[in-house]
Amino acid sequence: MVINVYQRYFEADLEYKGSKRRGASVTLMSDSEAGHIKYTAAVTFMPYENAQDFRVPYDAYFSKTLYEASGRRSKKKEQAFLDSLPQIIDELAETAGGKVFWDKPLTEARLG
């Protein structure tokens, strides 16, 4: 079962496949099944042309597996991943040539 532990939208900047991306969805996901757990950090850049534009095309999606092993969800691990999430997402964004503006959130954080 995949759960968004954290999701929030931020202003961002990326030119990708000829399209200007001005927003980003930042997510920390847990995926657990049959005694196995996996945590993934991801950023998806989106056009965000106005305050109502939250369409998310998944062509500018970048992710990194943070942890994968036998076990179950752990609040302690999740907090550690949340604490390091900006740095991880910055690395993913930089690899793509983009930037997330952490001081310019577009929504409130959703915790799951």
C-alpha positions in Angstrom: 0.0 0.0 0.0 1.5 3.3 -1.1 0.9 6.3 1.3 2.0 9.9 0.9 3.7 10.5 4.2 4.2 14.2 3.1 3.1 16.2 0.1 3.3 19.9 -0.5 3.4 22.2 -3.6 6.0 24.9 -4.0 7.0 27.5 -6.5 9.8 26.2 -8.7 11.7 26.8 -11.8 12.6 24.3 -14.6 12.6 24.3 -18.4 11.8 20.7 -19.4 11.1 19.3 -22.9 10.4 22.8 -24.1 7.9 23.6 -21.4 8.4 26.1 -18.6 7.6 24.6 -15.1 6.8 27.1 -12.4 5.6 24.7 -9.6 6.6 21.5 -8.0 4.9 18.7 -6.0 7.3 17.4 -3.3 6.4 14.0 -1.9 7.7 11.5 0.6 6.0 8.1 0.0 6.0 4.9 1.9 5.2 1.6 0.1 4.6 -1.4 2.4 3.5 -4.9 1.4 4.0 -8.3 3.0 6.4 -7.2 5.7 8.5 -5.0 3.3 8.8 -1.2 3.4 10.2 1.3 0.9 10.5 5.1 1.3 10.8 7.3 -1.8 11.4 11.0 -2.1 10.0 12.6 -5.3 9.6 15.9 -7.0 7.3 16.5 -10.0 7.7 19.8 -11.8 4.4 21.3 -13.2 3.4 24.3 -15.4 1.5 26.2 -12.6 0.4 29.0 -14.8 -2.0 30.5 -12.2 -3.2 29.9 -8.7 -5.8 27.3 -9.7 -3.4 25.3 -12.0 -2.4 22.2 -10.2 -2.2 19.9 -13.2 0.7 17.5 -12.7 2.2 16.1 -15.9 4.4 13.2 -14.9 7.1 13.7 -17.5 9.2 15.9 -15.2 9.2 13.4 -12.3 12.4 12.7 -10.4 12.7 10.3 -7.5 15.1 8.6 -5.1 14.7 5.5 -3.0 15.7 6.4 0.6 15.2 3.1 2.3 14.1 -0.4 1.4 14.1 -3.4 3.7 12.0 -5.9 5.6 9.9 -4.2 8.2 7.0 -1.7 8.6 6.4 2.0 8.8 8.4 3.9 11.4 7.6 7.3 12.7 11.2 7.8 13.7 12.5 7.0 10.2 9.8 9.1 8.6 10.8 12.1 10.7 14.5 11.7 9.8 13.5 11.5 6.1 11.3 14.6 6.5 14.1 16.5 8.1 16.4 15.7 5.1 13.8 16.0 2.4 14.7 19.6 1.3 18.3 18.5 0.7 17.3 15.3 -1.2 14.8 17.2 -3.3 17.4 20.0 -4.0 19.8 17.3 -5.3 17.1 15.8 -7.6 16.0 19.2 -8.9 19.6 20.2 -9.5 20.3 17.1 -11.5 17.3 18.1 -13.8 18.4 21.7 -14.0 15.6 23.0 -11.8 15.1 24.6 -8.4 12.3 24.4 -5.7 11.7 27.6 -3.8 11.1 26.3 -0.3 10.2 29.7 1.0 7.3 30.0 -1.4 4.8 27.2 -0.7 1.7 27.1 -2.8 -0.3 24.9 -0.4 -0.3 23.6 3.2 1.6 20.4 3.8 -0.5 17.2 3.8 0.7 14.5 6.2 -0.4 10.9 5.9 
